[in-house]
Every structure is written in C-alpha cells, then in structure tokens.
Amino acid sequence: MAAFLLIAGTSEDQITQAILKRVEAVAKGQRSLDSVGKSTMEEASIILDLSAGAVPGLLRHLAKPSGDWKARFWVVDMLGYVGGTAAVHDLYKVAVSAGEKRETRKQACKSLRMIAEREPGDAGQILEKVRRAEKIISLSRF
C-alpha cells in the first residue's frame, strides 16, 4: 500500500484520505482495538511520517459523525502523535462527548496530554481541558 500511495505528486491530504479509507475498512472487519492496531501498523507509520501534514485530513475525518468507533479511536490516537494546538479543540470535543465510546474519550485525553508535552506554551490551557474532560468522563455511566 505504501508504494502505491507515495507516487510523485500525491498530496499529503490525498495520502491521508486513502489511509483513512483503509483504516475504516480494517476497523469494520475487526472485533477489537488490538487487532485494528496490529492490522494498521503500516498506515500508522505513514501518518507518523506525514506528521503535521496529516492533521487536516485526520481532523476532517474526526468531524464526521459516522464511521466505525475503532477507526475514530485510531484517528484520536494518531492525533496524539502528530497533532498540535490545531487539534486541541476537536480532541476536547471527543473527550467530553457522551456520544463517543468511553475508550475513545479516554484516548482523546491521552492525546491531549501528548500534545501538551510538545506545546509547552499552551500546556496549561490544554491540561486544564484534560482535567475538565476527565471529570466529565468519570461522572458518566458509559
């Protein structure tokens, strides 16, 4: 797959969209997060290589209300590695959303913490969002 995606002239956004389509397909066919993670290691390494170039596509994917929850978890996880302050608002929305799976909400908090470590100037504000989100998650039943 990587060789196909890295054709000269292919934009980072096109690569990200192709990867997300593949991750959605894998997630629908797998029963657990662990199996999705193992089945998408190549896709994750490409997203890590694209780094900040993948963020706009990841955020657009996250903004879609539909999709397999395991793929949403994967996107939230990847944003922890490549996202910056531009991803904070969207990750916070996931963390406090009662419509998200609890695992995804907790991962959004972890991803926010990872971003805070890389963004020392904004760390205080980001960590305050994490504290609020974690409190909301702890009070929720699901």
N, C-alpha and C positions, 0 to 999 in steps of 0.2 A: 504494500500500500504506500509506503513512504516514497518509493521510487516514482510511483505514479503521480503523487502529489507535488513533488518537488521539481516539476518541469519548469524550465526557464519561463519567466513571465507570469507565473501563477502568483497571485497576490496572497498576502498573509491571511486576508479575510476569506478568500476562496478556500485556502487550505484548512482554515479553522472550521468553516461550514461543512466541508467534506468530512472532517474528523468527527464533528458533532453528529452528523447523519449516521456515521458508522457506530459511534458510541450509543446512540438511540437504538439502533438495530441490535447491537450486542445486549444492551440492558433489557430489552424486551424478551430476549431469549434466555436470560439467566435468572436464576431464582435468588441469588444472594449478592450483596455488595462485594464480597470477597471474590466471587467468580467474575464479576464485572471488572473489578480492578485487575485481576490476573489476565483477563482477555483483552484488556485495552492498554497494556503497558507500552506498546509501540505508539499508540495515539497520544498517550500522556507524554512520552519523550519528545514528540514533535511539538506539542503545546509548550513544553518547557523550553525547547529551542526557539520557538517563536517569541516567547516571553511576552512583553507588553504588546507586541503586535497581535496577539491572540485575544487580548482583553475585550475589545469592542464586540467581536463575534460571540465570545462567552457571555457577555452581558446581554446581548440581544437574545441569545438562547434562553438565558435565565428569565428574561422578561415574559417569555411565552408561558401562559398558564398551564398548557398541556405538556405532555411528554411523560415518559417513564420516570418515576421518582428516583430510581437508581442512577439514571443519566443526569438528573438535576443535582443529585449528591455529587457526582463526578465533576460537574461544572463548578459547583461550590468549592470542592476540594482543589481543583486546578486554579481557581482564582486566589486561593491562599498562597500559592506558589508564584503566580505571575501578576496578580492584581496589585494595584496601588490605590491611592486615595480615590480614584475614579470608581473603584469597585465597592467602596465602603457603604454607600447608601443602599445599593442593591443587595449586598450581603446582609445588611441590617434588616432590610425588609423581609428577607427569607427567614432570618433568625427569629423574628417576632410574629411571623405569620402562622396563625392557627391552622391554615390550610396545608401547611408543609408537614412532611413526616418529621417526627421528633429527631431522628438520626440526621436528617438534612439540616434541621435548625441548629443542632449542636455543632455540626461541621461548619456551619456558617460562622459560629462564634470562634471556632478554632482558626478558621481562615482569617477572620478579622484580627485575631491576636498575631498571626503570622505577618499580616500587613503592618500592624503597629510596630513590630520589631524592625521592619525595613524603613519605616517612615517616622523617625524619632520626633520630628517637628509636629506631627499630628497624633502621636501616640496617645496622649492624654485624652483627647476627644474620642479617638477610636476605642480605647479601653473603657471609657465611660459608656459607650454604646454597648460594648460587650457585657458589662455589668448589668445594664438595664435588660438586655436580651436574655441573659442567663436567669435573671429573676423572673421574667415572664415565662420562660420555659419551665422553670421549677414549679411555678404555680399552675401550669397547665396539666390537664389529666392525661394527655396523649403525647 
